Amino acid sequence: MLSSFVSSVRADLAAERPNAAEDEDEDGDDIEDEATSEEQAEVDIIGREFDLETRVSEIREDANAVRRLSELLELSPIVIAQRFRETHGGTSLGRFIHDVRAKLPAKQQPRAPEEPVEVALAKLLGATLSLFEPGSGWPSKGTLTLDGQSHAVDVYARRIGGSSRGNPLERRFQNPAQRAAIVDDPNRYELLFGIWQEQGDERSVIVAFDAYRRLERKTRFSMFMPLSLLEEAADTGFATHENTKGETLYAFRPENIGRYIQKLVDEGFWTTFKVAQPSAPKSSKAEGATTRAPNAVVNQQAAAPVTLLNIRPQVGMYAAFARLNYKPWFALAEFIDNAIQSFLSNQARLAEAGHTGPLVIDVNIDDNEIAITDRAGGIGWADFPRAFSPASPPADSTGLSEFGLGMKAAACWFARTWSVRTSALGEPIQRTVTFDIPAISRSGSETLPIETSTARESDHFTVITLSNLRVRPKGRTLSKIKEHLQSIYRVLMNEGVVKLRVTTSGKAEELFYDAPPLLKAPYYKLRDVPNALSREWRQPFEVDFGDRKVTGWAGILAKGSHTLAGFSVFRRRRLIEGSVGETYKPHTIFKAPNSFISGRVIGEIFVEGFDVSHTKDGIQWGGYEEELLEAIRGKLNSPDCPLLDQAEGYRARVTADQLPKTFGSSALTDVAEAIADPGTSKAISDASQAINETLVSPQPELPIVVAPESILQQREHTVELPWGGAFNTVLLQLIQDQAADFFSVATEKRANGEGEVLTVKLNLDHKFSVAFINDNEQSLKPIIRLLAAFALSERLAREGGIKYATTVRNQANKILNALSVEHL
């Protein structure tokens, strides 16, 4: 039945969409247009991730499912959520998908085959580039004219396509196969360009690479770049990216080619390589861009007059911001907050212009530069004085932009030099202002120039570039930044308001927050009651103080984690306190740090009416905290939902076959190394000597029968132990055998006949392990150390002549069988 339904949906989709044409790439390989095959397989792809017979009512409240469906259907999460609300809860997911697709406007006609790259390049650059020998684009010979200055050029160009490495956020440029190398013509300048038109002609972007790095190279080479670089250039006009080999890639709209050429002139590349060629003088219309702060260079566009930004009397405050107590993720959050608030404040106007969201924000972190790019409303001229004046809050301070400090404080904390390049919605002007804090402090400047240039009517963006960094995120800090940002903005991301992309080490990653699964189990006091009902342990709560209100929920993690457990506190849908590894765990609810509650209970608290710290990383409870926590605790331990009691008393019954393959490996390594330590050998030798002083008649060892078992993990160390005067081996094993004792010891001669192998075994399928160990891997280290000590002591006792040395271990195993039963 399901297969026939899927077939009918596929047939409907095929009938709605005309067949797509096929393209031929520049190497002559036929490449099927992806649109047709993707659309025909759309239902199959969704069916592999979702049960198409699932009812809408079972999935529409799942934010992760809404987000994933929006990706698969290429629609906004807001649209998907709205359609879910409009759909009857009993509708199947398959029917829902069909109905959503049926209501969409007709697809565009198949695009025509791509024109040759040299033709596309000439069209994009218009009168700027005159090709007298187009060739095949590798190279095309012509003349580049900028500001009345002509340059003879050889342009080596190729289209930018998808990554060959399966990364949807990456694109690739590749030179043609079996074609000429880039040649250094003494009378011409060489340009190496990639053409990107994936999102239509209006968003065409040219990417410039260093041609001189690749002179005379005949082998194929690829240059990879993040999709965010191309989209930033399409949205803002110009963007740069430093790849892992230290090469800077320049991406720009065709009308901004003058800015790139000015870069080559300023840095001496053209005059260095082409001494005989007259160099272009620096344009009086240029804005003097640098690699780190790419401010627009105007060629064909008329430059607006330079105006001044008054920063008096707060000049000294900028230098003081460097001493703030920020963490990198909360400092970056200041820029993201401003972008989101700009988007929300201008949402209606942006929607009228065709930008319904989500808001895309890119954070690019290089060794020497950090850039934050958003496509929100931009900073309008009327807001310029306030936006750059410290402690000047916005007129509406009820949103994420609240104190008027965030951008300035965070920028000065990160960097000595920072710039803002912006174009406001409805203002076709690009404005750039640069803050060189050391220079401002030295000179006592009270004004800064605002450089302006013409922008497109449709532009709306802000690019903040931080250079000459004080704080350089590296290594583990980069991973923590991503972890914290996806936690801080989890609500807004899951609602489809914002999409965050972070690029580090040349690789882009879109951030997602996936909530950890919650425990589904009966109440632990009813564990042994036949047919006891399981439930998901999640409890909402609400506490009202009149002018202040707190809502939220708490749950029990399916798998305990001290890193994830704890409360996350939100204000205005943005996390303030309790990010990953730093969760809010007040003793009133979570007790001691090593308690089961502290490692199992997770939740979110949403506050209204409470203030926050100026760095927005802490709630100011105003004397309400303890009263609030007592109220929440009462709601979490009610008779209807004894959640805290369950978190403290529940024990996961994990059998050995359910454990991961790596379970206990670190514990065994730790204990094996401890046994091999010289201090341990000395302690054993001392103990052996003490026994031998009183007992001189060794007793024969009773044979030990070892049942067959499956060894999960083992570690061995050869150490010089005091019996027999030979080297002996200690072998530690974790086994699974339901018939075996909890703890067993065996000895046998080594293969070479010299010394012994002492095997110490812990049975993970024993009732004691299932009840108390298997859900807490950290408990293995002390337990294995104790068992190793008992085994070595037993062997020493036997060596010293003590009869029945195994009696203690055998009786302990019998007693442990009784102690394995949990008593409520």
WOSUL-V161504 format. One record per backbone hydrogen bond with DSSP energy under -0.5 kcal/mol. CO is the residue of the C=O (numbers start at 0). NH is the residue of the N-H. If there is no record, write none. Layout:
CO_NH, CO_NH
This chain:
0_4, 1_5, 2_6, 3_7, 4_8, 5_9, 6_10, 7_11, 8_12, 9_13, 10_14, 11_15, 12_16, 20_32, 22_30, 24_27, 28_24, 30_22, 32_36, 33_37, 34_38, 35_39, 36_40, 38_41, 40_44, 41_45, 42_46, 43_47, 44_47, 44_48, 45_48, 45_49, 49_51, 50_53, 51_93, 53_92, 54_57, 55_58, 55_59, 58_61, 60_62, 61_65, 62_66, 63_67, 64_68, 65_69, 66_70, 67_71, 68_72, 69_73, 69_74, 75_79, 76_80, 77_81, 78_82, 79_83, 80_84, 81_85, 82_86, 83_86, 87_90, 88_56, 90_55, 91_95, 92_96, 93_97, 94_98, 95_99, 96_100, 97_101, 98_102, 100_103, 115_118, 115_119, 116_120, 117_121, 118_122, 119_123, 120_124, 121_125, 124_127, 125_128, 127_129, 127_144, 128_130, 129_131, 129_142, 132_140, 133_136, 136_156, 138_136, 138_137, 139_154, 140_131, 140_132, 141_152, 142_129, 142_144, 143_145, 143_150, 145_148, 148_145, 150_143, 151_188, 152_141, 152_154, 153_155, 153_190, 154_138, 154_139, 154_156, 155_192, 157_194, 160_171, 162_165, 165_167, 166_169, 168_226, 169_162, 170_224, 171_160, 172_222, 175_178, 181_215, 182_184, 183_185, 184_187, 188_153, 190_155, 190_192, 191_208, 192_157, 193_195, 193_206, 194_159, 194_196, 195_204, 196_199, 199_202, 200_203, 204_195, 205_251, 206_193, 207_249, 208_191, 208_210, 209_212, 210_213, 211_214, 213_181, 213_216, 215_217, 220_174, 222_172, 224_170, 225_228, 225_229, 226_230, 227_231, 228_232, 229_233, 230_234, 231_235, 232_236, 236_252, 238_250, 240_242, 240_248, 242_245, 246_242, 246_248, 248_240, 248_250, 249_207, 250_238, 251_205, 252_255, 253_256, 255_258, 255_259, 256_260, 257_261, 258_262, 259_263, 260_264, 261_265, 262_266, 263_268, 263_269, 264_267, 267_271, 268_272, 269_273, 273_276, 282_285, 284_297, 292_289, 292_294, 295_297, 306_449, 307_309, 308_310, 308_447, 310_313, 313_316, 313_317, 314_317, 314_318, 315_319, 316_320, 318_321, 319_322, 320_323, 323_325, 326_329, 326_330, 327_331, 328_332, 329_333, 330_333, 330_334, 331_334, 331_335, 332_336, 333_337, 334_338, 335_339, 336_340, 337_341, 338_342, 339_343, 340_344, 341_345, 343_346, 345_349, 346_350, 347_351, 348_352, 349_354, 350_353, 353_355, 358_360, 358_498, 359_374, 360_500, 361_363, 361_372, 362_364, 362_502, 363_365, 363_370, 364_504, 367_467, 368_365, 369_465, 370_363, 371_463, 372_361, 373_461, 376_424, 377_379, 379_382, 379_383, 380_383, 382_386, 383_387, 385_388, 387_389, 388_391, 390_392, 394_396, 399_401, 400_398, 403_390, 403_391, 404_408, 405_409, 406_410, 407_411, 408_412, 409_413, 410_414, 413_469, 413_470, 415_436, 416_466, 417_434, 418_464, 419_432, 420_462, 421_430, 422_460, 423_426, 425_427, 426_428, 427_454, 428_430, 429_452, 430_421, 431_450, 432_419, 433_435, 434_417, 434_436, 435_439, 436_440, 437_441, 438_442, 439_443, 439_444, 445_310, 445_311, 447_308, 448_450, 449_306, 450_431, 452_429, 455_458, 456_425, 460_422, 461_373, 462_420, 462_464, 463_371, 463_465, 464_418, 464_466, 465_369, 466_415, 466_416, 467_415, 469_471, 470_472, 473_476, 474_477, 474_478, 475_479, 476_480, 477_481, 478_482, 479_483, 480_484, 481_485, 482_486, 483_487, 484_488, 486_489, 487_574, 488_492, 489_493, 490_494, 491_496, 491_497, 492_495, 496_358, 498_360, 499_510, 500_362, 501_503, 501_508, 502_364, 503_506, 506_503, 508_501, 511_513, 512_514, 516_557, 518_520, 518_536, 520_534, 522_525, 523_526, 525_528, 528_531, 534_520, 534_536, 535_537, 536_555, 538_553, 540_551, 542_544, 542_549, 544_546, 547_544, 548_607, 549_542, 550_605, 551_540, 552_603, 553_538, 554_601, 555_518, 560_564, 562_580, 565_602, 566_583, 567_569, 567_604, 568_575, 568_576, 569_606, 570_573, 572_491, 573_570, 576_568, 578_581, 582_584, 583_566, 585_588, 585_589, 586_590, 591_594, 594_598, 595_599, 596_599, 596_600, 598_560, 599_556, 600_565, 601_554, 602_567, 603_552, 604_569, 604_606, 605_550, 606_571, 607_548, 610_619, 612_615, 617_612, 618_620, 619_610, 620_623, 623_627, 624_628, 625_629, 626_630, 627_631, 628_632, 629_633, 630_634, 631_635, 632_636, 633_636, 634_637, 635_642, 635_643, 637_640, 640_637, 640_642, 641_645, 642_646, 643_647, 644_648, 645_649, 651_653, 652_654, 654_657, 655_658, 659_662, 661_664, 663_667, 664_668, 665_669, 666_670, 667_671, 668_672, 669_673, 670_674, 671_675, 672_676, 673_676, 676_679, 676_680, 677_681, 678_682, 679_683, 680_684, 681_685, 682_686, 683_687, 684_688, 685_689, 686_690, 687_691, 688_692, 689_693, 690_693, 690_694, 695_697, 702_704, 703_705, 704_706, 708_710, 709_711, 709_735, 712_733, 714_731, 716_718, 716_729, 718_720, 718_727, 722_725, 725_720, 727_718, 728_730, 728_757, 729_716, 729_731, 730_759, 731_714, 732_734, 732_761, 733_711, 733_712, 734_763, 735_709, 736_739, 741_762, 743_760, 745_758, 747_756, 749_752, 752_754, 754_749, 755_728, 755_757, 756_747, 756_758, 757_730, 757_759, 758_745, 758_760, 759_732, 760_743, 761_734, 761_763, 762_765, 765_769, 766_770, 767_771, 768_772, 768_773, 769_653, 772_775, 775_778, 776_779, 777_780, 777_781, 778_782, 779_783, 780_784, 781_785, 782_786, 783_787, 784_788, 785_789, 786_790, 787_791, 788_792, 789_793, 790_794, 791_795, 792_796, 793_797, 794_798, 795_799, 796_801, 797_698, 797_800, 801_804, 803_806, 805_809, 806_810, 807_811, 808_812, 809_813, 810_814, 811_815, 812_816, 813_817, 814_817, 814_818, 815_819, 817_820, 819_821, 821_823
